[in-house]
């Protein structure tokens, strides 16, 4: 069969009957089972919120490097992330720069507030930037909760299963800029190397310049063709683990061969730090292997975060 990332209409889930909602939920679940990815039109996020965030991103990344570095918090992965700042030992760096934003609410627990995942965002002194980016964050996060409701329906658990698991979410969003591949060819040949996301799901809006590709079931790289009306949604490692491997957390990468500047906005949706990820609680199955053994969400992601930080320090020392 010719594999392509499915495009589904999410509007019937938001505004339709119970049968409509079940139909859409099943289609999303099947897409996650085969590809780990889907594109959703009718997602409910206002275009003005998306356009405002893209405009803010373009204006921010157009500023001088020294100015952008004033709002860099490398320890907590917040604020400005410079170009080529993601090198790992034996690998070329990613050819992109970003601005990383923490969740719009922070927990009351001081121990959690001290973790990098709940660190405050160092906002730039740039009129309208914070307001436009946060408006986009809130709208995309709300859409992500609707997608997780559909996932819950598909898996046969309570519709508020994931909402309950994310009352103190450590979700985060990035606005990302990719120069044309030929402009950075002396340093790297890729915008973002192949990887799977850490969280439950990722909500992504991309411009029309393309470059995102997903590794399909047969191992081929499938382009995620840009669609002005669509939001790309993919399952992350936590959701794959929680479903006992039923859902895929597919490898994906970005190479900007458009000859133009590329911008994208991913929102990484996570549960609360102390949420226990155990297949028995979601799909009613014992872990199929050690790969799916129960873990605490934040602890697992924090370990991976620290491992990447140490690898980055090794690569740049």
Buried (B, 14 or more C-beta within 10 A) or exposed (E): EEEBBBBBBBBBBBEBEEEBBBBBBEBBBBBBBBBBBBBBBBBBBEEEBBEBBBBBBBBBBEEEEEEBEEBBBBEBBBBBBBBBBBBBEEEBBBBBBBBBBBBEEBBEEEEBEEBBBBBEBBBBEEEEBBEBBBBBBBBBBEBBBBBBBBBBBBBEBEBEBBBEBBEBBBBBBBBBBBBBBEEBEEEBEBBBBBEBBBBBBBBBBBBEBBBBBBBBEEEEEBEBEBBEEBBBBBBBBBBBBBBBBBBBBBBBBBBBEBEBBBBBBBBBBBBBBBBEBBBEBBBEBEBEEEEBEEBBBBEBBBEEBEEBBEBBEEBEE
